[in-house]
Amino acid sequence: MSIVQIIQDAWNKQAKWLIVLRPFSWLYRFGFLLNKKMYQSGMKPRYKAPIPVMVIGNITVGGSGKTPLLIHLVKYLQQNKIKVGVISRGYGGQGAFPALVTLDVVPEMVGDEPCLIVQSTDVPMAVGPNRQESIELLLQNYKLDLIISDDGLQHWALERQLEWIVLDNNRGLGNQKLLPEGYLREPVTRLKNSTVIEHAQNPKTDLNMHLQVAEPYLLNPMYDQAEIFDPNADYYAVVGIGFPQRFYKTLEGIGVHQFQCHEFPDHYDYDIDDIQFEDTNPIITTEKDAVKLLPLLKKHPTFSREIWVIPVEAVLSDECYTLFNQQLSQLNIHIS
């Protein structure tokens, strides 16, 4: 187990030994606040795009459900004839950056989440560490009304008109400590300054969402077999996401209780050996992982083990739509 996985496991368990990392958290806090202050004071330049920008992010390390939320909002905007584009850091991609994300681009070049977003929505999207360059690339190629930034909440160099922070109540805020003692990227007080969307099955607030499982599908269809999903089978749960425990709860929620957990770091680049096991039991995984696994299967056409994918869709409360429409209207973007 890598040091990253050890620390992530300690965060999830709120292990007491994390206190030894407190001096590093103090250093992180000092550096973070200094950098933020330099942007706010004008000592460092900020970029203001010619059209409104919305950031969807979180204040925690690891998954919160922001990508399904972003995909849902993009589809909602598209259905209402709003020309939306998306930018992202492209974490894990090799570049060159900035780069447009198209349906034929592989995760190795632009990252796994951008590929998933474009495959799900066919939205105009650009990736790269410099958000200004990504926005300019998008606007050179598309006429847009709104740009949504996938993450980038702490990217102070980019001015934004809207911020939605996803707060996953299944995971919570842990020990409420900043990195690396805890998994907070920013102090809890940050939640007071943005729209907070509670991610929970039993929410306590009006602005909430939950993830609903869609129909499982086979990533590598085998034409001599019936494609019937069997929740009672023995599976290898292969996941490389920020908070794998959420996926395990999803499996149990659809009646899958027999699975061996095989966890990898977030944005992990799979090798074919990672999905080789001694028996013929099927694999079960997330859509985010499936984006990485599909190119691997194309390189190894003789791989014959079934890989089942469990897609999820964000379901928003009515109050989320009401607020979103109001916020867009203030930006002169009107939902008819």
JOFEN-V610820 format. One record per residue. N is the residue number from 1. RES is the residue in one letter. PHI is phi in whole degrees, -180 to 180 (none if undefined). OMEGA is omega as a letter, one per 40 degrees, with the letter a starting at -180 (999 if undefined). NEAR is the number of other C-alpha atoms within 12 Angstrom. Layout:
<<N/RES/PHI/OMEGA/NEAR> <N/RES/PHI/OMEGA/NEAR>>
//
This chain:
<<1/M/none/a/12> <2/S/-75/i/11> <3/I/-62/i/11> <4/V/-63/i/18> <5/Q/-68/i/21> <6/I/-62/a/20> <7/I/-67/i/27> <8/Q/-61/i/35> <9/D/-64/i/26> <10/A/-65/i/23> <11/W/-60/a/35> <12/N/-63/i/30> <13/K/-92/a/20> <14/Q/51/a/23> <15/A/-62/a/19> <16/K/-70/a/17> <17/W/-69/i/18> <18/L/-61/a/28> <19/I/-61/i/22> <20/V/-67/i/15> <21/L/-91/a/23> <22/R/-59/i/20> <23/P/-57/i/17> <24/F/-70/i/19> <25/S/-67/i/26> <26/W/-63/i/21> <27/L/-64/i/17> <28/Y/-60/a/25> <29/R/-61/a/24> <30/F/-62/a/18> <31/G/-64/a/18> <32/F/-64/a/23> <33/L/-68/i/22> <34/L/-63/i/17> <35/N/-63/i/21> <36/K/-61/a/24> <37/K/-64/a/17> <38/M/-66/i/17> <39/Y/-73/a/21> <40/Q/-67/a/19> <41/S/-85/a/15> <42/G/91/i/14> <43/M/-66/i/14> <44/K/-113/a/16> <45/P/-74/i/19> <46/R/-118/a/21> <47/Y/-101/i/25> <48/K/-111/a/21> <49/A/-70/i/28> <50/P/-73/i/20> <51/I/-128/a/28> <52/P/-61/i/32> <53/V/-123/i/37> <54/M/-118/i/39> <55/V/-109/i/39> <56/I/-114/a/41> <57/G/-153/i/40> <58/N/-149/i/42> <59/I/-104/i/40> <60/T/-118/i/41> <61/V/-81/i/39> <62/G/97/a/37> <63/G/-70/i/36> <64/S/-133/a/39> <65/G/103/a/47> <66/K/-68/a/43> <67/T/-67/i/41> <68/P/-60/i/37> <69/L/-64/i/41> <70/L/-60/i/44> <71/I/-60/a/35> <72/H/-65/a/30> <73/L/-66/i/40> <74/V/-61/i/35> <75/K/-63/i/27> <76/Y/-63/i/26> <77/L/-66/i/31> <78/Q/-62/i/22> <79/Q/-63/a/16> <80/N/-101/i/17> <81/K/64/i/17> <82/I/-91/a/26> <83/K/-82/a/30> <84/V/-114/i/37> <85/G/-127/a/47> <86/V/-130/i/52> <87/I/-122/a/48> <88/S/-155/i/48> <89/R/-64/a/38> <90/G/74/a/40> <91/Y/-58/a/28> <92/G/92/i/27> <93/G/-83/a/30> <94/Q/-90/a/22> <95/G/80/e/23> <96/A/-71/a/19> <97/F/-115/e/27> <98/P/-71/a/28> <99/A/-140/i/35> <100/L/-77/i/40> <101/V/-101/i/42> <102/T/-119/a/24> <103/L/-66/a/21> <104/D/-100/i/18> <105/V/-84/a/27> <106/V/-95/a/33> <107/P/-57/i/38> <108/E/-57/a/29> <109/M/-93/a/31> <110/V/-124/a/39> <111/G/100/a/38> <112/D/-77/a/41> <113/E/-65/i/47> <114/P/-59/i/49> <115/C/-62/i/44> <116/L/-63/a/36> <117/I/-62/a/42> <118/V/-70/i/36> <119/Q/-63/a/26> <120/S/-84/a/27> <121/T/-130/a/29> <122/D/57/a/24> <123/V/-80/i/38> <124/P/-61/a/39> <125/M/-147/i/47> <126/A/-133/a/46> <127/V/-130/i/48> <128/G/155/a/36> <129/P/-66/i/31> <130/N/-94/a/27> <131/R/-64/i/40> <132/Q/-60/i/34> <133/E/-63/i/26> <134/S/-66/i/35> <135/I/-65/a/43> <136/E/-63/i/30> <137/L/-64/i/28> <138/L/-61/a/36> <139/L/-72/i/27> <140/Q/-71/a/16> <141/N/-111/a/16> <142/Y/-141/i/21> <143/K/-94/a/19> <144/L/-125/i/30> <145/D/-100/a/31> <146/L/-153/i/40> <147/I/-119/i/47> <148/I/-108/i/47> <149/S/-96/i/50> <150/D/-77/a/44> <151/D/70/a/42> <152/G/88/a/36> <153/L/-60/a/38> <154/Q/-94/i/31> <155/H/-89/a/33> <156/W/-69/i/30> <157/A/-68/a/28> <158/L/-108/i/37> <159/E/-73/i/29> <160/R/-139/a/32> <161/Q/-99/i/27> <162/L/-133/i/32> <163/E/-135/i/37> <164/W/-116/i/41> <165/I/-108/i/40> <166/V/-91/i/43> <167/L/-116/a/40> <168/D/-85/a/34> <169/N/-73/i/26> <170/N/-65/a/27> <171/R/-103/i/31> <172/G/69/a/30> <173/L/-107/i/32> <174/G/61/i/30> <175/N/-87/i/27> <176/Q/61/i/25> <177/K/-104/i/32> <178/L/-75/i/35> <179/L/-56/e/34> <180/P/-96/i/33> <181/E/-63/i/33> <182/G/-129/a/41> <183/Y/-108/i/38> <184/L/-87/i/33> <185/R/-83/a/32> <186/E/-140/i/33> <187/P/-61/a/28> <188/V/-60/a/25> <189/T/-60/i/16> <190/R/-60/a/23> <191/L/-67/a/25> <192/K/-77/a/14> <193/N/-106/a/14> <194/S/-141/i/25> <195/T/-76/a/29> <196/V/-105/i/33> <197/I/-104/a/39> <198/E/-79/i/37> <199/H/-98/a/38> <200/A/-163/i/29> <201/Q/-74/i/23> <202/N/-123/a/17> <203/P/-70/i/19> <204/K/-107/a/15> <205/T/-123/a/21> <206/D/-73/a/21> <207/L/-87/a/28> <208/N/-146/i/33> <209/M/-148/i/38> <210/H/-144/a/33> <211/L/-101/a/33> <212/Q/-112/a/26> <213/V/-76/i/25> <214/A/-93/a/18> <215/E/-68/i/17> <216/P/-61/i/27> <217/Y/-137/a/26> <218/L/-89/a/30> <219/L/-70/a/33> <220/N/-124/a/29> <221/P/-57/i/22> <222/M/-115/a/18> <223/Y/-69/i/10> <224/D/-95/a/8> <225/Q/-130/i/13> <226/A/-76/a/12> <227/E/-88/a/18> <228/I/-117/i/16> <229/F/-76/a/27> <230/D/-114/a/24> <231/P/-66/a/23> <232/N/-91/i/17> <233/A/-73/i/23> <234/D/-90/a/24> <235/Y/-116/i/32> <236/Y/-101/i/33> <237/A/-85/a/40> <238/V/-102/a/39> <239/V/-140/i/40> <240/G/-131/a/34> <241/I/-128/a/36> <242/G/-70/a/33> <243/F/-138/a/33> <244/P/-63/a/34> <245/Q/-61/i/27> <246/R/-65/i/30> <247/F/-66/i/40> <248/Y/-63/i/30> <249/K/-66/i/21> <250/T/-63/i/32> <251/L/-60/a/37> <252/E/-64/a/19> <253/G/-68/i/17> <254/I/-104/i/23> <255/G/92/i/18> <256/V/-93/a/26> <257/H/-119/a/23> <258/Q/-107/i/22> <259/F/-154/i/26> <260/Q/-98/a/22> <261/C/-84/i/23> <262/H/-128/a/25> <263/E/-96/i/32> <264/F/-130/i/28> <265/P/-61/i/28> <266/D/-58/a/28> <267/H/65/a/31> <268/Y/-67/i/28> <269/D/-92/a/33> <270/Y/-75/i/29> <271/D/-115/a/17> <272/I/-59/i/22> <273/D/-67/a/14> <274/D/-68/a/21> <275/I/-118/i/36> <276/Q/-100/i/23> <277/F/-132/a/21> <278/E/-72/a/11> <279/D/-103/a/14> <280/T/-109/a/17> <281/N/-61/a/24> <282/P/-73/i/33> <283/I/-100/i/40> <284/I/-131/a/43> <285/T/-153/a/43> <286/T/-94/i/42> <287/E/-64/i/38> <288/K/-62/i/39> <289/D/-71/a/42> <290/A/-61/i/41> <291/V/-60/i/40> <292/K/-79/a/40> <293/L/-77/a/40> <294/L/-61/i/34> <295/P/-62/i/26> <296/L/-67/i/26> <297/L/-66/i/26> <298/K/-66/i/17> <299/K/-79/a/13> <300/H/-129/a/18> <301/P/-64/a/15> <302/T/-85/i/13> <303/F/-65/a/24> <304/S/-121/i/26> <305/R/-74/i/28> <306/E/-66/i/36> <307/I/-124/a/37> <308/W/-96/a/38> <309/V/-113/i/36> <310/I/-109/i/36> <311/P/-80/i/30> <312/V/-128/i/31> <313/E/-127/i/27> <314/A/-77/i/33> <315/V/-118/a/30> <316/L/-104/i/33> <317/S/-70/i/26> <318/D/-60/a/15> <319/E/-65/i/19> <320/C/-64/i/29> <321/Y/-67/i/23> <322/T/-60/i/16> <323/L/-66/a/23> <324/F/-60/i/29> <325/N/-63/i/24> <326/Q/-66/a/18> <327/Q/-64/i/24> <328/L/-66/a/27> <329/S/-61/i/19> <330/Q/-66/i/15> <331/L/-97/a/20> <332/N/65/i/16> <333/I/-116/a/25> <334/H/-114/i/19> <335/I/-88/a/24> <336/S/-78/999/13>>
//
